[in-house]
Amino acid sequence: MKYTSYKDPAGFVFCLDGVVYRQINNCAKKDYDLLINSGLYKKLAENKMLISHEEVCIEKEPDANAYKYIKPEQIKYISYPYEWAFSALKDAALLTLKIQKTALKYGMTLKDASAYNIQFLEGKPVFIDTLSFEEYKQDTPWKAYGQFCRHFLAPLVLMSYTDINLNKLLIANIDGIPLDLAQKLLPAMAKLNFGVLTHIVLHSLSQKTFEDKKQSCAKSAKMSMFELESLLDSLENTVKGLKFPDIYTEWGNYYENTNYSDESFSEKKAIISHFINKVEPSSLCDLGSNRGDFSRIASERNIQTIAFDIDPVAIEDNYRHVKKYKETNILPLLQDFNNPSPAIGFMNDERAGFCSRFKCDMAMALALIHHLAISNNLPFKNIAEFFASIARYLIIEFVPKTDSKVQILLSSREDIFDKYDIENFEKEFCSYFDILEKSCIKNSQRTLYLMRRK
């Protein structure tokens, strides 16, 4: 039995026989009962803002601390804020504020505002921590304000004003980006934004002031309901006003300069469609999805699809497409397969790494092999082993040295890749996979393979 979220005295999450449950401890009885009996849980669950659950009986060793067990709606793939598109993180922030505003109407408040309390289900963010709610006490400040700013506002502001990749600072700062660090990294123009000035710069200075005092005034601080609602409105307006930066990236504009003709592009789609129909996977991870054109061959067949790419512009475009067309079977996520998301936190056990979170029936690696093998010097053997650790079936595209895209990679470096050819590719991959089918793409030098793990 695997235990997680062990830092919260109110309860914890555990996995039993592959099913995720949450134990609610006796000390959280009052707040949990208020959540249920006030109607807040029903309101949030019906509107798909909070993950739904059922109360269950669990056969396990008796625990004197246990009040109840609940079985939440299961989420197969867990993702983290440093993997989300800018707009996904923004939507998660706005959902957290909306939940806090709703909770106040039912006499409750969020005691924390961690970005890790949000996951994505059916194309939308959903709050997953049932134990984050507690009774609101009159004239008390929002204790989760600082955490909201570190987890949501700071990374969004840095991504918008400084560099779109700065959400990766969350990997090194598990409880959010420190506000003093955020304000140092911001350009002067960002501090002209009233919300940024208030919630990042002045908030950071306020924290420093309290740190320098022998006794903090935090416990005696008071905030009326009007002031609290004004604070939430200000945060909401600040988040809504943040824009994705106007930037150009090579992969974000990949299809403006592809070496595929219209005919070969259609041929590639047809082959992939045939491979997917042959296997009929229940889940698929597209490794190097760009904007998701080929990912949707799977997702439109109601196959749960994770669309990974290294490029933030491509992932942003993909996520906006998901929102616009209300797609429920595809989730775009940022991922660098040469340096995938690590396990972080205490004993590297609080947030799992990429390789332990994403297992699927089928993986798809299109126009990726040359980047791993040539740009990053990875041997075919290691690449094959990596793919085999993720999925049972693999659709992979081999791109030869004579391809124009490979020639671009080799133009700026010495060609030391004497074993980069289709014969060595097949030999090394056949140590881990059986080749079920292979098909050359018309008007192209590329070959598509359908493989099955041995």
N, C-alpha and C positions, 0 to 999 in steps of 0.2 A: 504494500500500500504506500503510495507516494503522497507526501504532505507538502503543501506550498502555502504561501501567504501566512507564514508562521509568526509574523511580527505583530499581528493584530490580536489583542487580548479578547476581542469580541467573538472570534471564531477563526476558522481556517478552511482552506480548500484542500480536498484530498481526492485521489483517484483510486477507484476500486474496480478491478476487473474491466479496466478500460473506460469506465464511466466516471465523470467528474461530479463530485458532491461538495456541499459546504456544510460544515458543522457550525451551529450557532450556540455559543456558550451562554451559561446562565446570566453572566454579567450583562449580556446584550438583550435579555428577555424583554425589558421594558420598551426599548427602542424598536425592536423587531415587531413586537405586538402593536405598537403605535403605527408603524409603517403599514401593517396589514389592516388593522381595524379603522384607521383614519380614512381609508380609501385611496391613500397616496400610491400604494403598490398597484392597485387596480388601474388607476389613472395612467401611471407611467407604463405599465406592461401592455395595456390595451393600445397605447399609442406607440408601442415598440421603442420606447426611450430607455426602458430598463429590461434586462433579460428576464423572461418569465421563468417560474419555477413551480415545482410541486413538493409538498412536504412528504417525506418518506420515512420508513423504518429501515434501519441499517443493522445487519447482523455483524457486529464487530465487538472487540473488547469493550466492556463497560467503561464509560468516561464520566466521572462525577461532575465534570464541568459542562457536559453537553445538555442543552435545552431542547434543541430540535436539529433535524437533518433536512436539508432541502436538496433537490436535484434540479439544477438549472437547465434550461434549454442548452443543448450541447453545441459548442462551437469547435469545429474540427481544426481550423488553422488559426493559431494565435500569432498576431503581429504586434510590432512595437512602434512607438512614435517616430523613431529614427529611420523607420522603413516606409513611412507614409508619405504620400504626395502632400505638397503644401496645402492644397484645398481640403484634403482629408484631415490633416491636423487642425485646420481652421474649423471644419465641421464638427470635429470632436470637441473643440473648445466651446463652440456655441451650444452644443448639446449639453455640456456640463453646466453652463450658465442657465440654460433653460430649465434643467432639472432643479437647480438650486432655487430659481424663482418659483417653480411649481411647488417644491417642498415647503417653502415658507407659507404658502396658502393653506397648507395642511398642518401647520404647527411643527414642522420639522426643518432640518437644515443638513447640508452635507458637511461632515466633519473632516473630510479630505477631498482633494480635487486632483488626484493623480491621473496623468495621461494613461497610465496602465490600467485604469478602471474602465477604459473604453476599448471595445473591439468592434470589428466590422462584420455585419451579418446581413446577407441579402443586399449588399451594395450600400448599406447605411451604417453609421456609427450607432452603437448601443452601449449603455452603461451596464457593467457586469457585477459591480460590488454591492450586493444587497445589504451588507453591514456598514456601508458608508453613511447611513442616515441616523440622525439622533434628534431628540426633542430640541426644538428651538427655545432658548431662554431669552426673555424680553431684554432688549437693549444690549445684547452681546454682539461683538463684532463677528465677522465671518472668519472662523479660525483657519479655513482652507484658502484664504486670500493669497498668502505668500506662496503656497504650493501651486495654486493656479497660475500665478505669474511666472514661476520657475518652469513649470511643465508645459505650459501652453503659450503664454504671451511672449516670453523671452525668445524661445526658438522661432516663433512666427515673425517677430519683429526683426530678428537677425537675418532670417531667410529673405524677408522682404527688402530690407535696407542695406544689408552688408554682403551676404553671399548665400545663395540658395542651398548650399551644402552644409550650412552650420547647424542644421538639426542633428548632425552626427555628434555634436558636443554632448548630446544626451547619453551617448554610450559611455562617456567618461564621467558623467554626472548623473547617477541613477535617480537622485531626487530632484532632478531639474537643473537647468542652467543657473548658476548663482547670479543674482541681479547685478552685483558689482562687476562681474566679468562681462555680463551682457552690455552694460552701459559703457564700459571701456571700449568695446568692439563696435559700438554704433557710431556712424558718422554724425557730424554736428547737425546736419539737416534733419535727421530722424528725431532729434530732441526738440524740434519745433512742433512736432506732433503732440498736442496736449495730452492725449492718452499715454503716449510713450513717456513723456516728461513726468506725468503723475505716477504711473504704475511701474515704471522701470527706474528712471533716474532718481526721483524724489523718494520712492519706496526704498531704493538701495541706500540712500543717505540716511533715511529713517532707521533702517536696520542697523547701520553702522553706529548711529547715535545710541541706540538701545544697548548694543554690544559694549560700548565704552562706559556705560553706567554700571554701577555696582548692583542696582536693583532695577529690573524692567518694570515699566508701567503697564505692560500688556495685560496682566490679570485684572487691573482696575479700570482698564479702558472700557468705554461705553459707546454704543452706536445704536441710534434709534432705528426703527423699521424703515422710516423714510430715508435715512442716511444709508442704510444697507441696500435698499432698493436702488438708490442713486448710484452707489458704488457698482452694483451689478449692471446697471444701464450703461455706465461709463466704460466698463470692461467690454461689454457687448458691442458698443459702438466702435471702440478701439479695434477690436478683432475684426469686425465687419469692414472697417476701413483699410485694412492691410491688403496689399495687392501682390500677386505673383510678379516678380521682377521681369522686365522686358529684356530677355537675354537670348543669345543664340548658342546652341550647342550642336556638335556634329551629329549626334544620334537623334536629337530632338527633331532634326530636319532631314533625317535619313532618306525618306521616300521622295524627297525633292531631287536626290542625286543618286538613285539606285542604278545598278547595271542590268536590271531586269527589264525586258520589253513587256508590253501589256499581255502578250500571249504567254510568255514564260511565267509571268506573275500568276496568271489564271491557272496555268498548268501546275504550278507549285501548290496552289490552293486545292486543286482537284486531287493531287496525290496525297496530300495531308488528310483531306477529308476521307479518302479511301482507307488510309491507315487507321484513322480514328474509328471509322465505322467497323473495321475488321476486329478491333480489340474491344470496343465499347467500354472504355474505362469509366469509373465513377468519379475520378478526380484526375486533374492534369496540372502540372507545373510547367509553364512556358518560361524557359530560362533564356532571357534575352528577347523579350516580347516586343520591344519598342512601343508603338502606340496600340498594339493589341489586335492587329488585323488577323493574324493567324490564331491567336488565342480564342477569338470569337467563333472559330470553326467548332471548337469544343464547347464553349459556354452557351452557344445558341442551341446545342443539343442537350441542354440541362445538365452538363457535366461541370462539377465544381472546379473552377479554374483560377489558379493564381498566376498572374502575369508579372514576372520579374524583369526589371531592367536597371542598368546602372545610371541611366540618364534621367535627371529630375524633370526635364521638359517633357520627355516622352511619357513618363509616369503621370505627370500633371495632366497632359492631354488625354491620357487613357482614363484617368479618374473622372475628369469632366464629362467624358463620353458616357461613362457608367451612370453618372448623375442625370445627364440630359435625357438618356433613353431608359432610365429606371431599370438598369440591368441588375439581376439578382444573383448571377452565377459566376461573376468575375471580380477579382480583387487585384488591382495593380499595386505592386510594392517595389520599393527601391532595394537593389541588392547588387553587390559587387562580388562575383563568384571567385575572383582572385583573392578576395579578403572578405568573406561573408560575415554576417553579424555574429559576434562572439557571445558566449555565455558570460554574464556579468552579475555583479552583486556579491553578497556574502558567500564565500566558498564557491564562487562562480555558479551559484545554484538558484538565484532569484529570478533571473531572466535567461531562458534557454537560448542556445545558439541556433543558427539557421539549420544546421544539419540534423538536429534532433527534433525540430518543429515541423519540418516540411517533408513528409513522406507521402507519395501519391502512387496511383496505379500507373500513370504514364507521365514521363517527362518529355519535353520537346526542346531541342537545342538547334535552332535555325540560325545559320550565319554566325555561329559562335565559336566553332572549333578553332578557326585561325586566330582569333583574338586570344584564346587561352593558350594555344600552342606556340604562336609566334610572338604576339605582344608580351606574353607573360612567361615564355620559356617552359611551359608545362608539358611534360611528356604525354603521349597518347595514353600510356598505361595508367597514369595518375588521373587523367581526365575520365577515362572509362570507369575506373574504380569509384570516382566521385559520383558519376551518374548512376552507377549500379547501387550506390548507398541510398539513393533518393527514390528510385522507382523500379517497378518490375518491367515495364515496357518503355522503350525509348524511340522517339522519332528524332533523327539527327541528320543534318545537312553537311556533307563534306564539300569544302571549298578548296580547290587545288591551287597550287602556287601560280599557275598561269592566269588565274582570275584577277581582274583589275583591282579588286579591293585588297587582295593579298599583296599585289605588286606595290600598292600604296604603303602598306605596312613595311615592306622590305626596302622601300626607297630611302629610308632614313637610318638603316642599320645593316650590318653585315649579315649575309645569308649563311647562318651556321646550321640551318635546319635541313640537313641532308636526308633525314628520315621522314620528312614531312611529305608523304605521298599517299595515294589511296591504298597501295598494297600494305604499307606499314600500319596505316589507320585500321584496315580490316583485321590485320593480324592481331594487333594489340586489343582491339575491342572484342574480338572473338574469345579472348581469355575470360571475359565477363558476360558476354551476351552471345546469343544465337541470332544470326541474321535471318529474319523471316522473309523480307522483301527488300529490294533496292530498285530505284527508278531514277533514270537520268531526266533532268528537267530540260525540256525542249528549248532550243535557242540559248542554251546556257552550258557552262562547263561543270555545273554543280550536280551532285547526286544526293538523293534522299534515301534514307534507310529506315526500315522498321525493324527493331531488335527486341528480343526478349531476354531478360536476365537469366543466367544459368542457375 
